[in-house]
Every structure is written in C-alpha cells, then in structure tokens.
Amino acid sequence: MEKKVSTPVQKGLIITLVLIVYGLALYFTDQFTNKGLSYVQYLILVGGIIWACIVYANQMDGNVTFGNVFAHGFKTTAFVAAAIAVYTLIATKFLFPDMIDKAMDAARQEMLSDGKMSEDQIDQGIEIGRKFFIPFAVGGIIFIFALLGALGSLIGAAAAKKQPKDPFAQPQI
C-alpha cells in the first residue's frame, strides 16, 4: 500500500485557516491594531511552514534532500500568501469595511502622540493611507509572508530528517 503524501496546498490551507481564525479573534476583541499581538501571526506562519517541511520529510520516510524539503515549504508559503492576500482584500472591501477606518484612527492617534507632524500633515497622511490601504496591505502581506516563508522553509529543511537513497546504488546481495 502506497503512502499518501499531503500536498503543499493541503498544508497551506490548514495554516491559512489558523491565521484567519487568529485574525478574526484579534478583530472581534478589538485588538487588531495591537502591534505585539499582530506579530504573533508571523510566528504562526513560520511555525506552520516548519511543521509542513518536517511532515513532508516524514511522509517521504526521509528520502528527501534539503532542496526538496525547502521547495515544499516555499510552495506552501506561496499558497498561504496568496490565500491570505485574497482574504484580506475580501475582508477589507466587503466583510469588515470599518477595519480601514479603525486602522486609520489608530494611525492618527500614533501620529498625534509622536507630536512630530502638524494636524494638516496628519490629515494628508491619513487620506493617502486610506486611499492606498488595500494595495499596501496586499503587497505587504505577499512580501513579508514570502520573506518569512523562505526563513521557515530554510529552518524546516534543516530540521527535517533526511536520508536520501541513491537511485543508482546496486542492491546489496
């Protein structure tokens, strides 16, 4: 009986769902502007990619190379980044349109507390931020997730148990 190896999409879907649930928990507890808690999503991503790499190597009984495991992890990362980017677009446009207003209010408060900008400069910055919020959010997600996914894939590929078999080796008699 042949072993079933889960695909990067399957693992990416699990990681994506965990990230969405975490994001919803932050949103509904009104903590999504909390920078400290928002960094936890990056730990979830990196941990999930490491998990995906190790599971892949185990499913292949260690008959993998560093490159195979890294590629599997990065394919998983690509799926997660694309899925979260699409989710962010849908969430900010349709599901939670007030999210942009809340984020801009938090940015305004931060700029006011810094005291380095005039009221007009703050208003202008908020207007630009509101106008380009979605493209910056989607682009930022893709860039940061790709960077952190590459890091997670490197760690996962290094941590995974690898014992590749030589396809040209003669069987021992």
Phi, psi and chi 1 to 4 in degrees:
 res  aa     phi    psi   chi1   chi2   chi3   chi4
   1 MET       -  130.6 -175.4  172.1 -178.1      -
   2 GLU   -82.9  138.2 -162.9  170.3  -43.8      -
   3 LYS   -72.7  143.7  -81.9 -178.8  105.2  172.5
   4 LYS   -92.8  126.2 -169.5   83.6  165.9  144.5
   5 VAL  -106.2  124.0  177.3      -      -      -
   6 SER   -72.0  145.8   53.5      -      -      -
   7 THR   -84.8  164.0   66.0      -      -      -
   8 PRO   -59.8  -33.0  -24.8   32.9      -      -
   9 VAL   -65.3  -42.2  171.4      -      -      -
  10 GLN   -62.8  -45.9  -68.1  167.9  -36.7      -
  11 LYS   -68.0  -39.4  -66.9  176.8 -173.9  121.5
  12 GLY   -62.9  -36.4      -      -      -      -
  13 LEU   -63.7  -41.1 -170.4   58.4      -      -
  14 ILE   -62.9  -48.1  -67.9  168.0      -      -
  15 ILE   -62.5  -42.0  -63.2  166.4      -      -
  16 THR   -60.7  -45.1  -60.0      -      -      -
  17 LEU   -62.8  -40.2  -68.9  174.5      -      -
  18 VAL   -62.6  -43.9  170.2      -      -      -
  19 LEU   -64.5  -39.5  -73.5  168.1      -      -
  20 ILE   -66.3  -44.9  -71.4  172.3      -      -
  21 VAL   -61.1  -42.5  167.6      -      -      -
  22 TYR   -63.0  -44.2 -179.8   73.8      -      -
  23 GLY   -62.4  -40.1      -      -      -      -
  24 LEU   -65.6  -39.1  -71.9  172.1      -      -
  25 ALA   -61.7  -42.5      -      -      -      -
  26 LEU   -64.1  -41.8  -70.9 -179.2      -      -
  27 TYR   -65.0  -48.0  178.1   77.5      -      -
  28 PHE   -74.2  -18.6  -72.3  121.9      -      -
  29 THR   -95.8    7.9   58.4      -      -      -
  30 ASP    58.1   39.2 -153.0   24.9      -      -
  31 GLN  -116.8    9.6  -67.1  -66.4  -43.3      -
  32 PHE   -70.8  -13.4   76.6   94.8      -      -
  33 THR   -93.6   -0.8   56.1      -      -      -
  34 ASN   -75.3  109.5 -177.3  -30.4      -      -
  35 LYS   -61.8  -41.4  -72.8 -175.4 -178.6  179.8
  36 GLY   -60.2  -45.6      -      -      -      -
  37 LEU   -72.2  -28.6  -69.4  176.4      -      -
  38 SER   -72.3  -23.4   65.6      -      -      -
  39 TYR   -71.0  -19.2  -71.1  136.3      -      -
  40 VAL   -61.9  -31.3  172.0      -      -      -
  41 GLN   -61.0  -32.0   72.7  176.6  -23.6      -
  42 TYR   -71.0  -36.0  -58.4  134.7      -      -
  43 LEU   -65.3  -39.3  -66.2  174.7      -      -
  44 ILE   -61.9  -44.1  -67.5  170.2      -      -
  45 LEU   -61.6  -53.0  173.3   67.9      -      -
  46 VAL   -62.3  -44.5  171.9      -      -      -
  47 GLY   -61.7  -39.9      -      -      -      -
  48 GLY   -65.7  -38.8      -      -      -      -
  49 ILE   -69.0  -40.9  -60.9  -59.6      -      -
  50 ILE   -60.2  -45.0  -67.0  169.2      -      -
  51 TRP   -58.2  -45.8  163.1   79.5      -      -
  52 ALA   -60.5  -40.7      -      -      -      -
  53 CYS   -65.7  -45.9  -69.9      -      -      -
  54 ILE   -66.3  -42.0  -68.4  171.3      -      -
  55 VAL   -62.5  -42.1  166.9      -      -      -
  56 TYR   -59.7  -48.4  171.4   70.8      -      -
  57 ALA   -61.3  -39.8      -      -      -      -
  58 ASN   -67.1  -39.9  -70.4  -19.2      -      -
  59 GLN   -65.4  -28.0  -72.0  175.7  -23.2      -
  60 MET   -90.7    9.6  -63.5  -64.1  -70.1      -
  61 ASP    55.7   33.0  -67.1  -33.9      -      -
  62 GLY    78.6   -1.0      -      -      -      -
  63 ASN   -83.0   62.4 -172.3   19.6      -      -
  64 VAL  -140.4  162.4  -68.4      -      -      -
  65 THR  -110.1  170.1   63.6      -      -      -
  66 PHE   -55.7  -44.5 -177.1   90.8      -      -
  67 GLY   -63.3  -40.0      -      -      -      -
  68 ASN   -60.5  -46.7  -63.5  135.0      -      -
  69 VAL   -68.3  -42.4  179.5      -      -      -
  70 PHE   -60.2  -45.7  177.4   82.4      -      -
  71 ALA   -61.2  -41.4      -      -      -      -
  72 HIS   -61.9  -43.8 -174.8   84.6      -      -
  73 GLY   -64.3  -39.8      -      -      -      -
  74 PHE   -73.8  -31.5 -157.6   75.9      -      -
  75 LYS   -64.3  -39.8  -71.8  174.6 -169.2  174.8
  76 THR   -62.2  -44.1  -55.6      -      -      -
  77 THR   -59.1  -44.4  -61.9      -      -      -
  78 ALA   -60.3  -42.0      -      -      -      -
  79 PHE   -64.4  -46.0  177.6   82.7      -      -
  80 VAL   -62.1  -45.4  172.5      -      -      -
  81 ALA   -61.5  -44.9      -      -      -      -
  82 ALA   -65.6  -43.6      -      -      -      -
  83 ALA   -66.2  -42.5      -      -      -      -
  84 ILE   -69.1  -35.4  -68.3  -66.5      -      -
  85 ALA   -62.8  -44.3      -      -      -      -
  86 VAL   -64.7  -44.1  169.2      -      -      -
  87 TYR   -60.1  -43.4  167.1   74.7      -      -
  88 THR   -61.8  -42.9  -59.8      -      -      -
  89 LEU   -60.0  -48.0  178.7   66.6      -      -
  90 ILE   -66.5  -42.9  -68.7  169.3      -      -
  91 ALA   -64.0  -45.1      -      -      -      -
  92 THR   -77.3  -27.6   54.1      -      -      -
  93 LYS   -84.2  -40.5  -92.1  -64.0 -149.6 -160.6
  94 PHE  -121.4  -46.6  -54.6  110.3      -      -
  95 LEU   -77.5  -46.7  -59.2  176.1      -      -
  96 PHE  -132.8   66.6  -48.7  111.0      -      -
  97 PRO   -63.9  -20.0   18.1  -25.7      -      -
  98 ASP   -73.0  -10.3   62.9  -37.5      -      -
  99 MET   -60.7  -39.3 -173.7 -177.9  -65.8      -
 100 ILE   -64.8  -44.0  -64.3  173.1      -      -
 101 ASP   -60.8  -43.5  -66.1  -28.2      -      -
 102 LYS   -64.3  -41.1  -70.5 -179.2  179.7 -179.4
 103 ALA   -65.5  -39.4      -      -      -      -
 104 MET   -69.3  -36.5  -68.0  -62.3  109.8      -
 105 ASP   -62.9  -42.8  -71.3  -16.2      -      -
 106 ALA   -64.5  -39.5      -      -      -      -
 107 ALA   -65.3  -40.6      -      -      -      -
 108 ARG   -60.9  -45.8  175.9 -178.5  -65.0  -78.7
 109 GLN   -61.9  -39.7  -68.1  -56.3  -40.7      -
 110 GLU   -66.1  -41.4 -169.3  171.9  -40.7      -
 111 MET   -66.6  -38.4  -73.8 -174.8 -127.0      -
 112 LEU   -65.6  -40.4  -75.0  171.4      -      -
 113 SER   -69.5  -28.5   68.3      -      -      -
 114 ASP   -68.0  -36.4  -78.3  -12.3      -      -
 115 GLY    70.8   15.3      -      -      -      -
 116 LYS   -94.0   -9.6  -64.1  177.7 -177.4  174.9
 117 MET  -124.1  149.8  -60.7  173.4   75.9      -
 118 SER   -79.2  167.5   69.6      -      -      -
 119 GLU   -60.4  -39.6 -169.6   69.1   36.0      -
 120 ASP   -64.9  -41.4  -71.8  -20.7      -      -
 121 GLN   -64.7  -40.2  -70.6  172.8  -38.5      -
 122 ILE   -63.3  -46.5  -68.7  172.6      -      -
 123 ASP   -59.8  -42.6  -71.2  -19.3      -      -
 124 GLN   -65.0  -42.7 -173.7  178.3   16.8      -
 125 GLY   -63.0  -41.0      -      -      -      -
 126 ILE   -66.4  -40.0  -65.8  -62.6      -      -
 127 GLU   -63.2  -43.1 -172.7  174.1  -38.5      -
 128 ILE   -66.4  -42.7  -68.5  169.7      -      -
 129 GLY   -61.1  -41.0      -      -      -      -
 130 ARG   -65.9  -40.0 -173.9  179.5  -51.2  -79.1
 131 LYS   -66.1  -39.7 -174.1  176.0 -176.3 -179.8
 132 PHE  -108.2   17.9  -66.1  107.1      -      -
 133 PHE   -58.8  -51.7 -175.8   85.0      -      -
 134 ILE   -66.2  -47.3  -67.0  174.1      -      -
 135 PRO   -61.3  -39.2  -20.9   28.7      -      -
 136 PHE   -66.7  -40.4  -76.2  155.7      -      -
 137 ALA   -64.3  -48.2      -      -      -      -
 138 VAL   -65.8  -45.8  169.8      -      -      -
 139 GLY   -62.9  -40.8      -      -      -      -
 140 GLY   -63.7  -41.3      -      -      -      -
 141 ILE   -61.4  -48.7  -74.4  168.1      -      -
 142 ILE   -61.9  -44.7  -68.9  170.8      -      -
 143 PHE   -66.3  -52.7  177.6   74.4      -      -
 144 ILE   -64.7  -43.0  -64.6  -65.4      -      -
 145 PHE   -64.5  -38.4  -84.6   37.8      -      -
 146 ALA   -64.5  -43.0      -      -      -      -
 147 LEU   -64.3  -50.0 -168.4   65.6      -      -
 148 LEU   -69.8  -32.6  -67.5  174.0      -      -
 149 GLY   -66.2  -37.9      -      -      -      -
 150 ALA   -63.9  -41.4      -      -      -      -
 151 LEU   -62.6  -47.3  176.7   68.1      -      -
 152 GLY   -61.8  -38.3      -      -      -      -
 153 SER   -66.1  -39.3  -63.9      -      -      -
 154 LEU   -63.4  -46.2  -76.3  170.8      -      -
 155 ILE   -65.3  -44.8  -65.6  169.0      -      -
 156 GLY   -63.0  -40.9      -      -      -      -
 157 ALA   -66.9  -35.6      -      -      -      -
 158 ALA   -71.5  -35.5      -      -      -      -
 159 ALA   -81.6  -24.2      -      -      -      -
 160 ALA   -68.4  144.9      -      -      -      -
 161 LYS   -76.1  123.8 -177.3  178.7  174.1 -172.3
 162 LYS  -126.2  126.0  -62.6  170.3  -73.0  -62.8
 163 GLN  -142.7   69.6  -63.3  173.5  -22.0      -
 164 PRO   -64.1  141.1   20.0  -26.4      -      -
 165 LYS   -95.1  139.6  -66.7  166.6 -176.9   59.4
 166 ASP   -76.6  117.9 -177.0    4.2      -      -
 167 PRO   -70.2  -14.9   23.2  -29.6      -      -
 168 PHE  -100.2   -1.8  -59.5  109.4      -      -
 169 ALA   -70.3  142.2      -      -      -      -
 170 GLN   -82.8  137.8  -64.3  -65.2  -38.7      -
 171 PRO   -64.1  141.4   12.0  -15.6      -      -
 172 GLN   -77.8  128.5  -61.3  -64.1  -36.2      -
 173 ILE  -108.1      -  -59.1  178.1      -      -
